[in-house]
């Protein structure tokens, strides 16, 4: 019976949940007509290296309210890394959840994602990529190699979709990809966050469901940016030797951080002063987050547990179907944290998020 079930999966951050997300969710359900819909969701921190403007519990409530049956977390360390690691960690969760159809937004919905991913992975280039831009960033070097296969990844969602395809092929995961053309081009999470920073709520009301508004606060962005004082103190008080093992922080960039922070007065000034052709703004933001949270060395998600954050009755029924073959966790016990470095770190990072955002801790969301 389980083999015949159609399970729709969507990987999302919902930072915040807007009308474009709602359209995508409804369109994916229309195309697939699934038996169960699963959202694989980023939590209190984002892939771009920021604190989410919506706390995890609020995003879960919105997802369930607008059509999801089950919400499961993206592994914490995968969720705060570059696109390739983010995609691999998220798609690995989809595989464990036995997702049959994975939907995502795309600027090029007719692109043959799986075919091109397979073609690329079967080539020698994928194992021995040619480095063309010695002084530029990793993304530019990858783009150069992809273009040999007529793979042009200029748009953000198209690039992410291709990495989903690469991850599925690498994991030997026979999922059907459902690229969906973005319908509401003028609506984006980044635009909404910009409006929220300026407290332009009236304009935001046109871009999000009414339910999203009640969870938004203009203070969420300023609260996150106030963490600059913590990062500045670390850079001023700790030596290069003490900071040298911060994850993905090269010695050259660490020296620049320590120099530039002395004349920087706020978060925006600091990260933009660090930006170069080689170090993109997104990469700088992630390194800022690693400094803030004290993430050191290689960050592997050594937990095989899938964190269930919310479900309705249909989602609960599906969980009962897969629980014997999938390592699920709903209400973690202290022993779960102690036995897993990644779960313990996530727990501590979420406590820090609640402190900075002045919010109560997130709980499991169950809709009856």
N, C-alpha and C positions, 0 to 999 in steps of 0.2 A: 504493500500500500504506500509506504513512504516514498518509493521510487517514482510514483506517479504524481506526487505532490509538486505543484509549481510554487516555488519560493522566490519572491522578488526581494532583492537586496539593493539598498541605496547607501553609499558611503557619503557622510555629510558632516559639516561642522555646525551649521545653523547659527551663524554668528553675525546677525540674528536670523531667525526664521522669517522669510519674507514671501511676497506673492509669487516670485519666481520659483521658490522652493515648493510652494503649494501647487503651482501649475505642473511642475516636473513630477511631483509625487502622484498627482491625479492622472497625468498622461501616461506614466509608467504603469500604473494599475490598469488603465484602459487598454494599453497594448498587450500586457502580459496576462491580465485577468487571473491574478495569483490566488492561491489558496491561503497564503499568509504573506504579510509584508514586513520586512525587517529593515530597520535603520541601524547602520553601523556608524556610531556617532563619536565625534571628538568631544572631550569633556571640558574642564575648566580652563584648559590651555589650548592654543591653536597651533596649526602647522607653520604659521608665519612668525611664531615666536612672541605671542602676546597672551595676555589673559583674556578669556572670553568675556564679552559684554553681557552675555546671558549665562547664568550659572547652569551647571549640568542638569540639575533637577528641572529647571524651567524649560530647557530645550527638550527634555524627555517628555514633559507634559504636553508641549506643543506638538511634538511628533505623534504621540498617541491620539491627541485630540483631532488631528487632521488626516488620520488614515493609517498610521503604523499599527502593527499588532505586537511588535516586539522591538525593543531598543537594547542594543549591546554595545559596549564601549570599544573604541579603537585602543589597542595597547598604548599605554602612556608614553613610553619612549618613542614608539613609532610615530605617534601623533605630533611630536615636536621636532621632527627631523625633515630633511629635504624630501622632495617629491618622490624620489625612488624608494626611500625607506618608508615613507608614509603609505605609498601604494602597496608595497609588499606586505606591511603589517596589517593593513586594512583588508586586502584580498585574502590573506591567510585566515583571517577571522571569517570571511565569507565562505571559504572552503570548509572550515570546521562546522559552520552552521548549515552546510549542505544547501547553500543558495544555488538555485538553478538559473536565475536571470538577474544579471547585475546591470542596473540602469544608472546612467550618469549624463549630465549636461555636456553638450559639445557644440562648438562653432562649426564643426564639419561632421554631421551625423551620418553621412554616406561613406565616410572613410573606412576601409577594411582593416579595422584595428587588429584582430587576431591574426589575419593573414600576414600583415606587415610585421607584426611582432615576431611571428614564427620565422619569417624570412630573415629578419635581422639577427635573431638568436642562432640561426643555423649557419650564419656567416662567420668568417674568421675575425671580422671587424669587432664583433661584440666581445670577444675574448682579448683581442689585441688592438684596442682603439687607437687610431692615428691621432696624435696630438698636434694640432695646428696652431692653436693660440697659447703659446707657452706662458705668456704673461696675463692671460685672461682667465675667466672663471671656468669651473668644471662644466657648467651648463652649456657654455659656448662650444667647448670641445665635443660634448655629446651631440649637440645640434649639427656640428660639422659632419660627424659620422652618420647620423641619421639621414642627412640629406643625400647621401650616396644611394639610398634606397627610396628616394622620392618621398621621404618622410619629413615634412616641414612643420615644425611645432612652434609656431609663433604665438598662438592663442593659449591662454592658461588652461582652459577646460579641455581643449584638444590634447594638450601635452599630458595632462593628468590621465585622460582616458587611455592614451597610449601606454602609460606606465601601468595602468590597471591590466591592460592586455599583456604586457611583458611579464607582470607578476603572475597572471593566470597561467601563462605558458611555462614559466619557470617552476611553478608549483604543480604542474600537470593537473590543472583544475579545469575540467570540461564545462565551464560556465558559458551561457549565452550572454553576450554583451548587448545592451540596449542603449545606444547613443540617442539622446533626445535633443533636438534643436532648442536652444534657448529662445523662449517666446517673449520675455519682457526684458529687452536689452537695456532699458534705462534704469532697471532696478538691479542693484548689486549690494552685497553685504558691505563692501568697502565704502560705497557711497553713503549708505545709511550710517555707518560708523562716523564718517566725516560730518554728517548733518547732526548726529547725536552729540558730537564733541562741541558743536556750536549751539546745542539745545534747540535745534529747529524741528521741534516735534510735529508741528503741523504738516511739514513737508514729508516727514517720515510716515505719517498716518496714511498717505496715499500709496505707500510701497509695502506695507505689512498688514497682515490680518489684525483685526482689533485686539485679539488675545495677546499678540506680541507686545503691544504698547504697554500693557500693565506690568510687564517684566523688565522694561527698559529704564535705565537711569543714566543721565548725562554724567553722573559722578563716576561711573564705572571706568571710563577712559582716563579721567584725571586721577583716579585712585591708582590705576596701573602705572601711569606716568610718574606718580609720586615715589615709586620704587627706585627712581634714579638716585635718590639720596643713599640708598642701601648699596647700590652698585658703585657709586662714586667712593663711598667709604671703603669698600673692599679694594678698589683699585689704588686708593691712596695709602691704605694701611698695610696691605699685603704685598710682599715682594714678588718679583717675577718668578722666582723659584717656587713660591707657594702657590702661584696661579698657573704654572706651566702645564698642569695636567687637566685644566678645564677642557671639556669636550669640544673638539674641532676648533680650538683657538690656537692658530699658528703663532710661533714666537714673534714673527714680524708684526702681526696684528696686535698682539698683546702689548708690545712696545708702543704702538700707536695709541692704543687705548689708554695706557698710563700717562702718555704725554697729552693727549687731547682732553682727557677728563678734567685736567687742571683748569682749563679755561671754559669748560662747558657748565652751563647753569641749569639745564633741563634735559629731559629725555630726547626730545625731538632734535635739539641742537647737537647733542652727542652722537646719535646714530647717523645723522646726515653728514656730520663732519668726518665720520669714519668711512663713509661710502666711497668706493673707487670703482674703476672698471672691473677690477678683479674681485672685489668684495661687494656683492650686490646688497641692496638695502634689506632684502628679506633674509639673507644670510647673516647680516649684522644683527638683525632683530633676534634671530635664533641664538646667536652667540651671547647677546645681552641676556636672554632668558637663562642660558646655561650658567652665566656668571651669577645672575640673581638667585637661582635655585641651588647653586653649588654643584652642578652636574659635572662629574669628572670621569676621565677615561672613556672606554668604550661602553655605551649604554645599551646593553642587551636586555630584551624583555625575557627574563628567564622563567616567567610564569607561563604555564600552559593553560591556566584558568581563563575562561571568557567571563567578563564582568557583565552580568545582566542588570540593566538599570531600570527597566520598566516593561510592562506587558499588559495586555487586556486578556479576556477569556480565551480568544483564539490563539494569542501568543503563548498563553500558559499551556494550552493543549499541544502546541508544537514543541514546546520545551520538554514536555513529557515524552514525546516521540523520540527526541534526539539525546536525552540525558544520559542514556547508557553508553553512547559512543562519543559524547562530547563533554569535556571537563568544564562544567558551568559553576558559577558562584553568584549567589544573589545577596545574601547578608553575610559578609566576611566576618570570620572570628579572628581574634588576636593571633591565633596560631597560623592562620593563612598569611597574615602580614609578616610574621616572624620567619616563615619558611620561604618567602619570596621577596627578593631584594626589590623587584620592580613594584610589587603591590605595596610594600612598606614605604617606598619612596613616594609613590603616588598618593598614598594616604597623607603623608607629611606635606606634600605639595598642595593638596587640597585644603588642608588646615591653614596653610599659609595664604592660599587664595581667599578663604573665608575671612581671614584676619584683614587682608588688604581691602577687600570689597565690603567688609562689614556685613557679611551675610551669614545666615545659619547654614550648617552643613547639609549637603544634599542627601536625600534618602531614596530608597527604592520606590518607584512609582508603580502602583497597581491600579488599573482601571477595571471596575466590575460592570 
